[in-house]
Amino acid sequence: MNFNKFIVLLFLSFGFSQFNNVEVTLEYNRLTENELYKIENLESEIKNYFQFNNFCQEYDFIEIDLSIHLVIESIKTLRTSTGTVDEIKSHILISNNQDQFYFNKGVIFEHNKNKTFIFNPYIFKGLESVFNYYAFLFIGYELDRWGFNLGTTYFNKSLEISYEGSRQPKWKARKDEIKNILENSNLRELRFLFFSYLGIINSKNYSQDPALYNDEIKNIFTEIYNKIYAIYKKNGQDKNTLKFLNYYSTDIVQVFKYYNMLEEISFLASYDNDNKEKYLEYLK
């Protein structure tokens, strides 16, 4: 390929990428030298898949950090009618380096060192479908920051992919995960309220006169508490809510303390056990 054309393609790819900062790490034990040779490009192929493909054409403001840790258990060479292909058994941890992280055990996929991953969201195929599922999931969560339920279309894209493989236990679990996200309207509204608050305190107007926003912020956090309590009544110890609280607990409890919302802090201490001691410190 002409070098100048390559630079243009590279620029366009990054210009439309939702995942500009992608970190991929491989972990492996007891692989032979020949097996290591077979996966020497795998790290860059995965990184390129997210950075060089446009998963969301409607919105050009999305920038999501992505961390992928691939643990390779074994590589087995299979003979097919068209030649040979390597079957890789692995575990995958994928995260946005914030409050969303997912561990996938026993992910088996075919890999050919001389072929790259091809992005086609309309075809259910191998590891690409797993990547597409999580790309759309993370985009859905990101869009929910910017507008109430704005990410629904992309959660539904993940749901559609999961239905394709729902006869398999792992894909059924992924389908249930997306359905839980879509059905937990209280958590989606809670997240939108919290990121609205972050938008306020990071604005120029707020920096000029914070006192003007006191009532608005207190109302936001009253609603945040109401949503957490509603989740507790309906879903109990909801794992996605606890993930959110685990990452943002300090920000939330500091605002509760500022507005003397002590009963709300006491409730968080009983609901979010992993951060209980942190909440109790603010009650002293």
C-alpha positions, 0 to 999 in steps of 0.5 A: 500500500502507498505510504501516504494512503496508509497515513490517511487511512490511519488518521480516519480510523482513529478519527472515528474510533470510540476506543482510542486508548486500548491496552491489551496484555497476554498471559500464558504459561507453559506454551512452547516456542512454536505456540508463542510464535503463533500468537506473536501478533495477537496482542496488536490484532486485538488492539487494532480491532478496537482502534481501527473500527467504527462501532458507533457512527451516530456520535463522534464524541465518545472516547472510552479507555479499554483494558483487555487481559487475555489469559491463554490456557492452551493452543491446539491445531485443528485440521480442516478442509481448507488447511489448519487453524489454531484453537485457543482456549482462554480467559478474558478480563475486559474493563473500561478502567472504571466501574465496568469489568467483566471476566469471561472464563473458558473462551475458545476461539479459532485463530490464524496468525496470517489473518486479521480479525474482521469487523462485521457486526451482522455476522455472529463469528468467533472472538469478533462477536465477543468483542462486538458485544462488549464494544456495544455494551461499553458504548451504551454505558458511555452514552447513558452519561450524556442523555437519559437512556441514550445508550439503549440502542447500543445495549440492544445491539449487544442483546441481539448478538447474545441472542445469536449464541444464546444456546451456549451457556456463556452467551446465555449469561451475556444475554442475561447481563444485558437484559439486567442492564436494560431492566434496571432503570433505577441504576441507569437513572442513578448514573445519569444523575451522578454524571449530570452532577459531575458536569455541573461541578466541572463547568465554568459557571460553577467555578465562578459561583458554586453557591448558586448550585447548592440546591440543585446538587442537593436535589440530585443527591437526594434522587441518587439516594432514592434510586439506590434505595429503590434498587435495594428494594427491587433487586437487593445487592445488585452487582452492577450497582455495587460496581458503580458504588465501588468506583464512585463511593468517595465522591458520593459519600463526600457530597452526602456528608457536605449536605449532612445526609447522615441517614443516607450514609448509614444506609450506604454502609449497610448496603455496600459492604465492601466500602462500609468502613469508608462510609462509617468514617464519614459518620464520626 
